[in-house]
Amino acid sequence: MRKLLVFAAILLPALLPAQDVKELLQKVKDKYDQVKDYTAEGKLKTNVLFIKAPVATVKIWYKKPDKIKIKNEKGVSFIPKGSVNINMNNVLGLSNYEAIVSGTEKVGGTDCKVIKIFPLSDEDNISRATLYVDEQQLLVKRSVISTRENGTYELVMQYKQYAAYGLPDKVELTFNTRDYKLPKGISIDYDNGADKDKKERTGPKKGKVEIVYTKYTINKGVPDSIFN
């Protein structure tokens, strides 16, 4: 009995924060829910081994809950398939899930609560997620989201001008290039690594897409036809 009580005393402090984690996530969701739609402009930089793509001017449309479209000035966007549907509303909008707090980590110099989320429904495309939440500002500074069909994506967000709406000024999206495929009919320059040692080219590679937002137009309406 004494051993059981000692174990309970050790375990209880770890469980108590988890009891409040859904309340924290709801507060974060309430902040993000202010945005029903937006149109944004920005600069997109693609950093992938086999793609030589210049920095592009892009336009982004979003409509709640999960409609998002990114189009660059040339009409082509090198965003990996599935990743455009990775947004905070898809994670924060989960209704059937378990969540635990697993410590605190710094993201961009800010202490963030590390919250692990486990969806309980097989119908959810997200299989698991880890959110790094700035509890003071109620912002997600980093997320690692695993999907059932399109792999795992990591997002790091920086907030300034539009932080009150939960909209980032900069997003860095990191993904595994192993299963990356170009859209049909697209011709671009390749860097296939032929001049590098074969050993360096084996195994999974990471790709990164960076978007720096220059302007948002928030809650002014976005027609559904944009996403067709």
C-alpha positions in Angstrom: 0.0 0.0 0.0 2.9 2.4 0.9 4.5 1.8 -2.5 1.2 2.5 -4.2 0.8 5.8 -2.4 4.3 6.8 -3.3 3.7 6.0 -6.9 0.4 8.0 -6.8 2.2 10.9 -5.3 4.8 10.9 -8.1 2.2 10.4 -10.8 -0.4 12.9 -9.6 1.6 16.1 -10.4 2.0 14.9 -14.0 -1.7 14.2 -14.4 -3.0 17.4 -13.0 -1.7 19.6 -15.9 -3.3 17.1 -18.4 -6.7 17.7 -16.8 -6.5 21.4 -17.9 -5.0 20.8 -21.3 -8.3 20.7 -23.1 -9.3 24.0 -21.5 -6.0 25.5 -22.8 -6.6 24.2 -26.3 -10.1 25.6 -26.3 -8.8 29.0 -25.4 -6.3 28.8 -28.2 -9.0 27.6 -30.6 -11.2 30.5 -29.6 -8.5 32.9 -30.6 -7.9 31.2 -34.0 -11.7 31.1 -34.5 -11.8 34.9 -34.9 -10.7 34.3 -38.5 -13.5 33.1 -40.7 -11.5 33.7 -43.9 -8.6 35.7 -45.3 -6.8 36.6 -48.4 -3.0 37.0 -48.0 0.0 38.0 -50.0 3.6 36.9 -49.4 6.9 35.5 -50.6 7.4 31.8 -50.9 10.8 30.1 -50.9 11.2 26.4 -51.7 14.3 24.6 -50.5 14.2 21.0 -51.9 17.2 19.1 -53.2 15.7 18.3 -56.6 13.9 21.5 -57.2 15.6 24.8 -58.3 12.7 27.2 -57.8 13.2 31.0 -57.3 11.6 33.0 -54.6 8.0 33.6 -55.7 5.3 36.0 -55.0 2.2 34.1 -53.8 -1.4 34.7 -52.9 -3.1 32.6 -50.3 -6.8 32.2 -49.7 -8.3 30.5 -46.6 -11.9 29.8 -45.6 -12.9 28.1 -42.4 -12.8 25.3 -41.5 -10.1 23.9 -43.8 -10.2 25.4 -47.3 -6.8 26.8 -48.3 -5.2 27.6 -51.7 -1.7 28.8 -52.5 -0.9 30.2 -55.9 2.3 31.8 -57.0 2.8 34.4 -59.7 3.4 31.8 -62.3 0.3 29.8 -61.4 2.3 26.9 -59.9 2.9 26.1 -56.2 5.5 23.6 -55.1 3.7 22.9 -51.8 3.7 19.1 -51.1 0.4 17.4 -51.5 -1.7 17.3 -48.4 0.3 19.9 -46.5 -2.0 22.8 -47.6 -4.7 21.1 -45.5 -2.4 21.2 -42.4 -3.6 24.2 -40.5 -4.3 24.8 -36.8 -8.1 24.7 -37.2 -7.8 21.0 -38.4 -6.0 20.1 -35.2 -7.8 22.4 -32.8 -11.1 21.4 -34.3 -10.8 17.8 -33.3 -13.7 16.7 -31.2 -12.7 13.2 -30.2 -9.2 13.1 -28.9 -6.9 12.7 -25.9 -4.3 15.2 -25.0 -1.4 15.3 -22.5 1.2 17.9 -21.5 4.7 16.5 -21.9 6.9 19.3 -20.6 8.0 22.8 -21.7 10.4 23.7 -24.5 11.6 27.0 -26.0 10.5 28.0 -29.5 12.1 31.2 -30.8 13.1 32.1 -27.2 9.6 31.6 -25.8 8.7 28.9 -23.3 6.0 26.8 -24.8 3.9 23.9 -23.4 4.4 20.7 -25.3 1.0 19.2 -25.9 0.6 15.8 -27.5 -2.7 15.1 -29.2 -4.1 11.7 -30.1 -7.2 11.6 -32.2 -9.5 8.7 -31.3 -11.5 8.5 -34.6 -10.2 6.5 -37.6 -12.0 9.0 -39.8 -9.6 11.8 -38.9 -6.8 12.3 -41.4 -4.5 13.4 -38.6 -3.1 10.4 -36.7 -1.3 12.4 -34.1 0.0 15.9 -33.4 2.4 17.7 -31.1 1.7 21.4 -30.5 4.1 23.9 -28.8 1.8 26.5 -27.3 2.7 29.9 -26.0 0.3 29.9 -23.0 0.6 33.7 -22.4 -0.3 34.7 -26.0 -2.4 31.6 -26.8 -0.5 30.9 -29.9 0.9 27.7 -31.5 4.5 28.5 -32.2 5.4 25.0 -33.6 3.6 21.9 -34.6 4.5 18.4 -35.8 1.5 16.8 -37.5 1.3 13.2 -38.7 -1.4 12.3 -41.3 -2.7 9.0 -42.4 -2.1 9.6 -46.1 0.5 12.4 -46.6 3.2 11.8 -44.1 4.5 14.1 -41.3 4.9 17.8 -41.5 6.5 20.3 -39.1 5.5 23.9 -39.0 7.2 26.7 -37.2 5.3 30.0 -36.9 6.5 33.5 -36.1 3.9 36.1 -35.1 4.1 39.9 -35.1 1.6 42.2 -36.7 -1.3 39.8 -36.9 -0.7 37.9 -33.6 -4.1 39.0 -32.2 -5.8 36.9 -34.9 -3.4 34.0 -34.5 -2.1 34.6 -38.0 1.7 34.2 -38.5 4.0 36.6 -40.3 6.2 33.7 -41.2 5.7 30.0 -41.6 8.4 27.4 -42.2 7.1 24.0 -43.4 9.4 21.0 -43.2 8.5 17.7 -44.9 10.0 14.4 -46.1 10.8 14.6 -49.8 10.9 10.8 -50.2 7.4 10.6 -51.5 7.3 14.0 -53.0 5.9 14.1 -56.6 5.7 17.0 -59.0 2.2 17.8 -60.4 1.7 16.5 -64.0 2.8 18.7 -66.8 5.3 20.8 -64.8 8.8 21.2 -66.1 11.5 22.6 -63.9 15.2 22.4 -63.3 16.4 19.5 -61.3 19.3 19.1 -59.0 19.4 15.3 -58.7 22.7 15.3 -56.7 24.7 13.5 -59.4 27.8 15.4 -58.4 27.6 14.3 -54.8 28.7 11.2 -53.1 26.0 8.5 -53.4 26.1 7.9 -49.6 25.0 11.5 -49.1 22.0 11.0 -51.3 20.6 7.9 -49.7 17.9 7.8 -47.1 15.1 10.3 -46.5 15.7 14.0 -47.3 14.0 17.0 -45.8 12.4 19.7 -47.8 11.4 23.1 -46.6 8.9 25.7 -47.7 9.0 29.1 -46.2 6.3 31.7 -46.6 6.7 35.3 -45.4 3.4 37.1 -45.3 3.3 40.8 -46.3 -0.4 41.5 -46.1 -3.7 39.9 -44.8 -7.2 40.9 -45.6 -9.2 39.3 -42.8 -12.9 38.4 -42.7 -13.9 40.1 -45.9 -15.3 37.0 -47.5 -13.7 34.5 -49.9 -16.0 32.8 -52.5 -16.0 29.0 -52.7 -15.2 29.2 -56.4 -11.6 30.2 -55.5 -10.9 26.7 -54.3 -12.2 24.9 -57.3 
